[in-house]
Amino acid sequence: MSAPRTTKEGPFSTIPKELYLAISEFLPSLSDLNAFARTTTATYSLLNTDLYKRDAKSPNPKSLFWAATTDNTSTALKALSAGFDIESKTEINTGQQLKGCTPILLAAYYNSPAVLKLLLLNDKANPNTPDDKWLCSPLSWAVKECCIAIVQTLLSDSRTDVNQQDKIGDTALMIAVNYQPAMVPLLLCSGRADPRVGNLQGWTPLSRAAQEIDGDVGMLLADHLRLIIQGDDGEEECQHVFFYAAVMGYVDIVHYMVKCYGEKVDPNAEERQYGRGAFAIAASAERLEVVQFLLEWKATNPNVQTDWTKQTPLFVAAQHGHDEIVALLLDSGRVDLEIADKHGTTPLGIAAERNHEDIVRRLLAGPRRANPNARDKKGRTPLFHAALSGRLGVVIILLEADGIDLQLSDAEGKTPVAVALEYGNRQVAEVLQRYIDSEP
């Protein structure tokens, strides 16, 4: 199949062609036949076709596979003409040892667009045959290797299953989100990639993209929304779009979903991957406009707790120092300031522990004030937490709170003064002691 080694005919030019053919029939292997065919241009022209036919019928054919990896259409045409099975499979060692690769998959993997187009002209061609190891389709491999021309060619073939899943349930769109974000628009604009298909872990392209800085969440949301508007408006799909619009701060989409599909969306329903609902996630992610809008919606429960940690949106906002979110929650008048987490710690307690002075001050101000003496399951008050952590500024704010009790001890009998001294926070201990001594 390779070109002859010399163009000089020499004495072999006088040998009858029939003798060449007779000799070739006695050669035991393809490599022997190939070596014989390359002796002269005459033998090459005469025996090359027979060489391709013998290769196609051999138990380990090579010609079409080689053509697919090198984008050699000439070799591919000869192999196909010789009867090479287009659905035959081979193994390749690319560092991950792919098993069971068809010529189409190899053309996709090795970015051979000319050979791929040639192969797809065959009525028997199957553009969806995956490899045997990862069960990854040609389209998925092309996306992962960022072969744009290959992806375009496969998308233009109506036989291509754009939503075919691999061994772990990932589609080409999911692979694009994970590895090649620039390929996401190409797949979505085809109108055939379904962004709702989840993998074995329950992730969809949209939920996965929402976790990535470079994920094109906007495009995926738009595609989901397009499907809903076109009539695919089941509760699961509506909730999915609503949740991620809230999480990413797309307040216009949140407005639209509530207005048009309000009975199908729940701001408090937990998303499995997050363990919290849309409102709680929006609050923890500082999506101010979303939080403000959802607080005005009666369906929203601003005091909803997570199943495991029992944390409310107010607790999480206080924990992470999101002062504006805390302000919105307090101003709504719908938030319970004393709902504790699984450890019994209140929002004021966690704000004191984390040294968020503005939030401590805000929780202790206004007509509705947090209890400065609320105790967790170990008997620790916000003042105790602040003293233990050496938060002098927070301690001073707490000391000015109405009804503060400086002498409350924890379950072990330790007071804030004692724990401040134990942990070497002498300045805090001195301030606390002065306040105690000044009390009547």
C-alpha positions, -999 to 999 in steps of 0.1 A, spaced: 0 0 0 30 22 4 46 39 -26 74 19 -45 109 23 -33 122 31 -68 109 42 -101 135 23 -121 121 -7 -139 154 -26 -145 153 -63 -155 119 -68 -137 101 -48 -165 104 -78 -188 86 -102 -164 51 -110 -176 23 -95 -154 8 -129 -149 40 -140 -132 38 -111 -108 3 -121 -98 13 -158 -95 42 -148 -72 19 -126 -51 -4 -155 -44 24 -175 -27 34 -147 -4 23 -157 32 17 -123 47 6 -88 40 40 -74 49 56 -97 23 31 -87 -3 36 -50 5 74 -54 2 70 -72 -31 46 -46 -45 71 -18 -37 99 -33 -58 89 -13 -89 63 10 -101 49 -18 -123 45 -42 -94 30 -14 -73 4 -5 -99 -4 -41 -105 -6 -54 -70 -17 -24 -49 -54 -31 -54 -49 -67 -44 -30 -56 -14 -59 -34 -2 -83 -63 -8 -62 -87 12 -59 -61 40 -96 -56 41 -102 -93 45 -74 -99 70 -82 -105 107 -63 -73 116 -69 -48 88 -50 -15 89 -55 7 58 -87 25 67 -77 30 103 -44 46 92 -62 68 67 -86 79 95 -57 89 118 -39 109 90 -68 124 71 -56 106 39 -87 104 16 -68 86 -11 -60 57 11 -95 58 26 -111 55 -9 -89 26 -19 -96 8 14 -134 13 10 -133 2 -26 -115 -30 -15 -143 -38 9 -129 -26 42 -157 -30 68 -166 6 79 -178 -7 113 -147 -28 121 -128 -18 153 -92 -14 164 -73 -3 195 -51 28 197 -26 38 223 -30 75 229 -19 74 265 -53 61 276 -54 30 254 -87 33 236 -103 0 228 -128 -8 201 -125 23 178 -142 25 144 -127 44 115 -153 72 122 -143 75 158 -106 76 149 -113 103 123 -131 123 150 -105 118 176 -75 126 153 -92 156 137 -95 141 102 -124 161 86 -119 150 50 -119 113 58 -148 118 82 -169 134 55 -160 106 31 -169 79 56 -203 96 64 -212 93 27 -216 56 32 -252 45 39 -239 19 64 -219 45 84 -229 48 120 -216 81 135 -227 71 170 -206 39 176 -186 45 208 -153 31 219 -155 0 240 -137 14 270 -153 47 278 -184 43 257 -177 77 243 -192 87 210 -173 103 181 -190 136 188 -181 135 225 -144 127 216 -144 155 191 -157 179 217 -132 168 243 -103 172 218 -118 206 206 -120 195 170 -144 222 157 -146 211 121 -153 175 132 -181 187 156 -196 207 128 -195 178 104 -211 154 129 -238 179 139 -247 184 102 -254 146 99 -290 138 109 -279 104 121 -257 118 149 -272 113 183 -262 146 199 -274 135 234 -257 101 234 -243 94 269 -210 78 278 -200 54 305 -208 79 333 -238 94 316 -221 125 302 -233 139 269 -212 159 245 -227 191 260 -217 180 295 -182 173 282 -181 207 267 -191 223 300 -164 203 318 -135 205 294 -142 229 265 -166 257 274 -159 274 240 -177 244 224 -210 250 243 -224 277 219 -217 254 189 -237 226 204 -265 247 217 -269 266 185 -274 233 166 -308 231 184 -302 194 190 -283 194 223 -306 188 252 -293 207 283 -316 187 306 -299 153 302 -283 144 336 -254 120 342 -252 92 367 -244 117 395 -276 137 387 -257 167 373 -270 183 342 -250 207 319 -267 236 336 -261 226 371 -225 217 363 -218 250 345 -232 269 375 -202 255 395 -176 267 370 -162 302 367 -159 298 329 -192 279 325 -216 296 300 -245 295 324 -264 323 306 -266 304 273 -276 272 290 -303 290 310 -316 306 278 -318 272 261 -337 257 291 -360 286 290 -366 282 253 -376 246 259 -401 257 286 -416 284 264 -420 259 236 -441 237 258 -418 216 279 -430 232 311 -430 204 336 -424 212 372 -389 196 373 -377 217 343 -393 249 356 -377 244 390 -343 237 375 -343 270 355 -358 290 384 -332 276 409 -301 284 388 -314 318 377 -317 326 414 -283 311 422 -265 331 394 -284 363 400 -304 364 368 -332 384 384 -352 390 352 -355 352 346 -365 347 383 -392 374 378 -404 357 346 -405 322 361 -425 334 391 -449 354 370 -456 327 344 -449 294 362 -452 304 399 -472 273 408 -444 251 395 -415 267 413 -406 266 449 -380 290 464 -375 267 494 -371 233 476 -336 218 481 -315 211 451 -299 177 457 -263 189 448 -265 219 471 -287 207 500 -304 241 500 -331 259 482 -330 288 457 -336 315 483 -310 302 507 -284 298 480 -292 333 466 -287 347 501 -254 330 507 -242 340 473 -251 377 479 -276 379 450 -292 411 464 -319 417 438 -330 381 438 -332 380 476 -351 412 477 -376 400 451 -381 366 467 -386 382 502 -416 399 487 -431 367 474 -453 350 499 -442 315 488 -408 322 502 -400 309 537 -371 331 548 -366 309 579 -362 276 561 -334 255 575 -311 230 558 -318 194 566 -283 186 580 -268 218 594 -302 235 603 -288 268 591 -313 295 580 -304 321 553 -299 347 581 -274 324 598 -255 318 566 -254 355 558 -242 364 593 -216 336 591 -201 349 559 -203 386 567 -229 395 541 -241 427 557 -264 438 529 -282 405 529 -286 406 566 -301 441 563 -326 429 536 -336 399 557 -341 420 589 -360 448 570 -385 423 556 -399 417 591 -403 380 583 -371 366 597 -368 349 631 -335 362 647 -333 333 671 -334 302 650 -302 283 658 -282 258 638 -276 221 648 -251 232 674 -276 257 690 -257 287 677 -278 317 667 -270 342 639 -257 366 665 -235 339 680 -219 330 647 -215 367 637 -197 373 671 -175 342 666 -165 353 630 -158 389 641 -184 405 619 -189 437 639 -213 455 616 -236 425 616 -234 421 654 -243 458 657 -272 454 632 -286 423 649 -287 442 682 -303 474 669 -338 483 658 -372 473 671 -365 436 668 -333 427 685 -314 395 688 -310 380 723 -275 387 735 -277 359 761 -288 331 737 -269 299 746 -259 271 723 -259 234 732 -227 239 752 -241 268 771 -220 294 753 -234 328 747 -223 352 718 -202 371 744 -185 338 753 -177 331 717 -163 366 712 -142 363 744 -128 329 735 -118 341 700 -104 374 712 -128 396 693 -124 428 713 -145 450 690 -174 425 691 -170 422 729 -174 460 733 -205 460 711 -221 432 730 -214 448 763 -236 478 752 -265 455 744 -296 458 766 -299 430 791 -265 415 785 -254 391 813 -217 390 817 -217 362 843 -234 335 823 -212 304 822 -210 275 797 -218 239 805 -183 235 821 -189 265 844 -165 288 826 -175 325 822 -164 348 793 -137 364 816 -123 330 825 -122 317 789 -106 349 777 -78 345 802 -75 307 794 -69 315 757 -45 344 764 -69 372 754 -59 394 783 -71 427 768 -106 412 763 -105 399 799 -95 433 812 -124 450 794 -149 424 807 -136 427 843 -139 465 842 -176 462 831 -182 436 859 -166 459 885 -186 489 873 -220 471 876 -240 482 907 
